[in-house]
Amino acid sequence: MNNEKQYEQLRLDRQLCFPLYACARQVVNRYTPYLRPLGLTYTQYIVFMVLWEKDCVTVGEIGKRLMLDNGTLTPMLKKLESQGYISRCRCRDDERVVRISLTQKGWELRDRAADIPEKIARCCTLTQEELETVYRILYKLLDDYE
């Protein structure tokens, strides 16, 4: 075809989204063997990371921090509550606001998950300097889209 150059912008290897998507999937998949014994999905794990940093936060705060909507979070939080990891309570001042707190079982899970970041770091061949550059660029991209 003579017009192929007209569609160069549609080549997969010219898209920023594809290597980001593929890399994100690969990185998240690396967590599976470490999270499966804990009975966690990656999304549940990052919710716990938010709660381990600051307990007793609203669903909205978790969603904002993780860039997830309430429709994604609510069923997951209900499941974590039924498993005894968290408690959910409505605020007295505003019944629409739900606060999430870790239970003792949720805090104990932190000890079992403490070595996961180190295990994941061993899977990566980037130097510390390269990792810092990737972090900086990715967070800059995230800031651009907020």
C-alpha positions as CSV (number, residue, x, y, z in Angstrom):
1,M,0.0,0.0,0.0
2,N,1.2,3.5,-0.9
3,N,-0.4,5.1,2.1
4,E,1.4,3.1,4.8
5,K,3.4,6.1,6.0
6,Q,0.2,7.9,6.6
7,Y,-0.6,5.4,9.4
8,E,2.9,5.1,11.0
9,Q,1.4,6.7,14.2
10,L,-0.8,3.6,14.6
11,R,2.1,1.1,14.8
12,L,2.2,-0.7,18.1
13,D,5.9,0.0,18.6
14,R,5.1,3.8,18.4
15,Q,2.7,3.8,21.3
16,L,3.6,4.8,24.8
17,C,0.7,3.0,26.3
18,F,1.7,-0.5,25.1
19,P,5.1,-0.8,26.8
20,L,3.6,0.7,30.0
21,Y,0.7,-1.7,29.9
22,A,2.9,-4.8,29.1
23,C,5.5,-3.8,31.7
24,A,2.8,-3.2,34.4
25,R,1.3,-6.6,33.7
26,Q,4.7,-8.3,34.0
27,V,5.6,-6.5,37.2
28,V,2.2,-7.2,38.8
29,N,2.5,-10.9,37.8
30,R,5.8,-11.2,39.6
31,Y,3.9,-10.5,42.9
32,T,1.5,-13.5,42.4
33,P,3.8,-16.2,43.9
34,Y,4.3,-14.1,47.0
35,L,0.7,-13.0,47.4
36,R,-1.0,-16.3,46.7
37,P,0.2,-17.9,50.0
38,L,-1.3,-14.9,51.8
39,G,-4.6,-15.2,50.0
40,L,-4.2,-11.8,48.4
41,T,-4.6,-10.2,45.0
42,Y,-2.3,-7.5,43.9
43,T,-5.1,-4.9,44.4
44,Q,-5.8,-6.1,47.9
45,Y,-2.1,-5.9,48.7
46,I,-1.8,-2.3,47.6
47,V,-4.9,-1.5,49.7
48,F,-3.1,-3.0,52.7
49,M,0.0,-1.0,51.9
50,V,-2.1,2.2,52.2
51,L,-3.6,1.0,55.5
52,W,-0.3,0.0,56.9
53,E,1.0,3.5,56.3
54,K,-2.1,5.2,57.8
55,D,-4.8,3.3,59.5
56,C,-8.5,4.4,59.8
57,V,-8.9,6.2,56.5
58,T,-11.9,6.7,54.3
59,V,-12.8,4.6,51.3
60,G,-12.4,7.9,49.3
61,E,-8.9,8.4,50.6
62,I,-7.9,4.9,49.6
63,G,-9.4,5.4,46.2
64,K,-7.6,8.6,45.6
65,R,-4.3,7.2,46.8
66,L,-4.6,4.1,44.5
67,M,-6.5,5.8,41.7
68,L,-9.4,3.4,42.1
69,D,-13.1,4.1,42.2
70,N,-15.6,3.2,44.9
71,G,-17.2,0.5,42.6
72,T,-13.9,-1.3,42.6
73,L,-13.0,-0.8,46.2
74,T,-16.3,-1.5,48.0
75,P,-16.7,-5.2,47.0
76,M,-13.0,-5.8,47.8
77,L,-13.3,-4.1,51.2
78,K,-16.4,-6.1,52.0
79,K,-14.5,-9.3,51.3
80,L,-11.5,-8.2,53.4
81,E,-13.9,-7.4,56.2
82,S,-15.6,-10.8,55.9
83,Q,-12.1,-12.4,56.2
84,G,-11.5,-10.4,59.4
85,Y,-8.6,-8.2,58.1
86,I,-10.4,-4.8,58.3
87,S,-13.4,-3.2,59.9
88,R,-15.7,-0.7,58.1
89,C,-17.7,1.9,60.0
90,R,-19.8,4.8,58.8
91,C,-18.9,8.2,60.1
92,R,-21.4,9.7,62.6
93,D,-21.2,13.1,61.0
94,D,-21.8,11.9,57.4
95,E,-23.3,8.4,56.9
96,R,-22.0,8.4,53.3
97,V,-18.4,8.3,54.5
98,V,-17.0,4.9,55.4
99,R,-13.8,4.6,57.4
100,I,-11.6,1.5,57.1
101,S,-9.4,0.3,60.0
102,L,-7.2,-2.7,60.2
103,T,-8.0,-5.4,62.7
104,Q,-5.3,-7.3,64.6
105,K,-5.3,-9.9,61.8
106,G,-4.7,-7.1,59.3
107,W,-1.8,-5.8,61.2
108,E,-0.4,-9.4,61.5
109,L,-0.5,-9.7,57.8
110,R,2.0,-6.9,57.5
111,D,4.6,-9.1,59.2
112,R,3.9,-11.9,56.7
113,A,4.2,-9.5,53.7
114,A,7.3,-7.5,54.9
115,D,9.8,-9.3,52.7
116,I,7.7,-9.1,49.4
117,P,9.3,-5.8,48.2
118,E,12.8,-7.2,48.6
119,K,11.8,-10.4,46.8
120,I,10.4,-8.3,43.9
121,A,13.5,-6.1,43.8
122,R,15.6,-9.2,43.2
123,C,13.5,-9.9,40.0
124,C,14.5,-6.6,38.5
125,T,17.8,-6.1,36.6
126,L,17.7,-2.3,36.7
127,T,20.3,-0.5,38.8
128,Q,19.2,1.7,41.7
129,E,19.8,4.8,39.5
130,E,17.8,3.3,36.7
131,L,14.9,2.5,39.1
132,E,14.9,6.0,40.5
133,T,14.8,7.4,36.9
134,V,11.8,5.1,36.1
135,Y,10.0,6.1,39.3
136,R,10.6,9.8,38.6
137,I,9.3,9.5,35.0
138,L,6.3,7.4,35.9
139,Y,5.2,9.7,38.7
140,K,5.7,12.7,36.3
141,L,3.4,10.9,33.8
142,L,0.8,10.3,36.6
143,D,1.0,13.9,37.6
144,D,0.4,14.9,33.9
145,Y,-2.8,12.9,33.8
146,E,-4.3,14.1,37.1
